[in-house]
Amino acid sequence: MMSSTFPVFRDDHARAAAMSGAVAMAAAMGFGRFSFTPILPGMISELGLSASASGLIAAGNFAGYLVGALLAALHWAGGRERQTALAALAANAVLLALMAATDNVLVFTFVRFLSGVASAFAMIFTSSVVLGHAARVGGERIQSAHFGGVGVGIAASSALVYAIGQIAPGAWRLDWLAGGAVSLAAFVLVLVLLPPMVTGSSAPQREPRLVWTRQFSRLVLSYGLFGFGYVVTATFIVAMIRLAHLGASVEFLSWFLTGCAATLSLIAWRPLMQRLGLGGAYLAALALEAVGVAASVLVHGPVAPLLGGVALGATFMVITAYGLRLTRDLAPESPRRAFALMTAAFGLGQIAGPLVAGSVAEWSGGFTLPSLLAAGALALSALIALPLRLSEK
């Protein structure tokens, strides 16, 4: 019999949903989307990739994620969420391994685009299954375990790349193959553990047309700027450390600590959110992330990227989660339409971020100016969203 200390896991399906959700998010997001960050420096060193080419490859992945998210919103997979999630996780593993099969920038970009689509499908359809079980048992711990898997995957990808670098320096192809192998193992675990979809008693109703209000418009613009601001550090932080010659241990720690902070962020921010409200916590997280992004280039020595990594990990999942919860509050009659619009704004921001950062880095000779532009975008995002907090008082 399960202990009453953990009532959320009082049945097998709830426990399996939490475990499989965490594993799926670690594979699809931590590896599928974000393992490019620790692998990129090796690709730059061995292939001579420019900053703009690196930004193009990253933008390809984010474009794929946007396309996948918008396709998933069309409800074509109704009743087949579990099967679609599993197919996407299998594709994610294959596409990670395929990155080792070429050295052409355009092929890299296309493979990463497909990987972005797979990551989006895996995240959205796995979440449909897992969060259905969370709602059934009223368990926030299932949600925390599920989304905490992103941070676990980020930390694990950093540790894997570091370990391979100690054995075979510069073996970036092996990094991708190992990431694909880990993701394949994750697929097998999810195949075994992921419970059936919780089915509702009625079909989803057609939503009315989205009503634009001044507050919702502010949130959409703010969220798009957040997508631009976070992604510069999330894409280039390890490459920045390599260029500064701070050592492999700092490269590892910066991304590893990012993942650790992301794993605990939603749990750690909950008391502050209850005190400040959703709008207040959203603003506070944006402000902290802006400071962290600026500190990653303005503070000297190895502590700078560590501060930047921890601040990024402690905030980006929180801003995402609270931004979407605010969306539901501001557009309660049309949440699916509002979520799709927020996804589009965020997606456009994170596609533009690597492209702009890569070009500016080539022009300026480093990532200081792109990082300061990103910090400015985050500060502007918070300023635009300030009335959301004021309206809660």
C-alpha positions, 0 to 999 in steps of 0.5 A, spaced: 500 500 500 502 506 498 504 511 503 499 516 505 505 521 505 504 521 497 497 521 495 498 523 488 501 516 487 495 512 490 494 508 483 499 505 478 496 509 473 498 516 476 505 513 478 506 511 471 504 517 468 509 521 473 515 517 471 513 516 464 512 524 463 519 526 466 522 521 462 519 523 456 520 530 457 527 529 459 528 526 452 524 530 447 526 537 450 532 536 455 536 532 449 531 533 443 531 541 443 537 543 448 543 538 447 545 542 441 547 547 446 553 543 450 555 540 443 555 546 439 562 548 441 565 542 439 562 543 432 564 550 432 571 547 433 572 541 429 567 544 423 569 551 423 562 553 424 561 561 424 556 564 429 551 566 423 551 558 421 550 556 428 544 561 429 541 558 423 541 551 425 538 553 432 533 557 428 531 551 424 530 547 430 525 552 433 522 553 427 520 546 427 518 546 434 513 552 432 510 548 426 509 542 430 506 546 436 501 549 431 500 542 427 498 539 434 493 544 435 489 542 430 486 536 434 487 531 428 490 526 433 484 526 437 484 519 441 491 517 438 495 522 443 499 516 446 501 513 439 503 519 437 507 521 443 511 514 442 512 515 435 515 522 436 519 520 441 522 514 437 523 520 431 526 524 436 532 519 438 533 517 430 534 525 428 539 526 434 543 520 431 542 523 424 546 529 426 552 525 426 551 523 419 553 530 415 557 536 416 553 540 411 550 546 415 543 546 410 542 539 412 544 540 419 538 545 419 533 541 416 534 535 421 534 540 426 527 542 423 524 535 423 527 534 430 523 540 433 517 538 430 518 531 433 520 535 440 513 539 439 509 533 438 512 529 444 511 534 449 504 536 447 501 529 446 505 526 452 503 532 456 495 531 454 496 524 457 500 525 463 496 531 465 489 528 464 491 523 469 494 529 474 487 532 473 484 525 475 487 525 481 488 532 483 495 531 483 500 537 482 506 533 484 505 529 477 505 536 473 511 538 477 515 531 476 513 531 468 515 538 467 521 537 471 524 532 466 526 538 462 531 540 467 533 533 468 534 532 461 538 538 460 543 536 466 544 529 463 545 532 456 551 536 459 554 531 463 554 526 457 557 531 453 562 532 458 564 525 460 565 524 452 569 530 452 574 527 457 574 520 453 574 523 446 575 530 445 572 533 439 568 527 438 561 531 437 559 526 432 559 521 438 555 526 442 549 526 437 550 518 437 550 518 445 544 523 445 540 518 440 542 512 444 539 515 451 533 518 447 532 511 444 532 508 451 527 513 454 522 511 448 523 504 451 521 506 458 515 511 456 513 505 451 512 501 457 510 506 462 505 511 459 498 509 461 492 510 456 489 517 455 484 519 460 478 520 456 472 525 457 465 524 456 464 529 451 467 532 445 471 538 445 466 544 444 468 549 438 471 555 441 468 562 440 472 567 436 478 570 441 477 577 444 483 581 444 483 586 450 489 590 452 491 586 457 492 580 453 495 584 447 500 586 452 501 579 454 502 576 447 508 581 446 511 580 452 511 573 451 514 574 444 520 578 447 521 573 452 522 567 447 527 572 443 531 574 450 531 567 453 534 563 447 540 567 446 543 564 452 540 558 452 543 557 445 550 560 446 552 560 453 557 554 452 560 556 446 561 563 449 565 559 455 569 556 450 571 562 446 573 565 453 577 559 454 574 558 461 575 550 461 571 544 460 569 544 467 566 551 467 562 549 460 559 543 463 557 546 470 554 552 466 549 547 463 548 542 468 546 547 473 541 550 468 538 543 468 538 542 476 535 549 477 530 548 471 528 541 475 526 545 481 524 551 479 516 550 479 517 547 486 521 553 488 517 559 485 510 556 488 510 560 495 512 566 491 507 566 486 502 565 492 504 571 495 505 575 489 500 572 484 501 570 477 502 577 474 507 578 480 511 572 479 511 572 472 514 579 472 519 577 477 522 571 473 523 576 467 527 581 471 531 575 474 532 572 467 534 579 465 539 580 470 542 573 469 543 574 462 546 581 463 551 578 468 553 572 464 557 577 460 558 583 464 561 579 470 568 577 469 571 570 470 568 563 471 562 565 475 559 569 470 556 564 466 555 560 472 550 565 474 547 566 467 546 559 467 543 558 474 538 564 473 536 562 466 534 555 469 531 558 475 526 562 470 525 560 463 520 554 465 517 558 470 515 564 465 513 559 460 508 556 465 506 562 468 505 566 462 500 560 459 496 560 466 495 568 465 493 566 458 487 562 461 485 567 465 485 573 460 482 569 455 477 564 459 472 563 453 478 561 448 484 558 451 486 553 445 486 559 440 489 563 445 495 558 447 496 557 439 497 565 439 502 565 445 505 559 442 506 563 435 509 569 438 514 565 443 516 561 437 517 567 432 521 570 438 526 564 439 527 563 431 529 570 431 533 570 437 539 565 434 539 569 427 540 576 430 545 573 435 549 570 430 549 575 425 551 581 431 556 576 434 560 576 427 559 583 426 561 585 433 566 579 434 563 576 440 557 575 444 557 580 449 552 585 445 547 579 443 547 578 450 545 585 452 540 585 447 537 579 449 537 582 456 534 588 454 528 584 450 527 581 457 527 587 461 522 590 455 518 584 456 517 585 463 515 593 462 510 591 457 507 586 462 507 591 468 500 592 468 498 585 469 501 585 476 498 592 477 491 589 475 492 584 480 492 589 486 
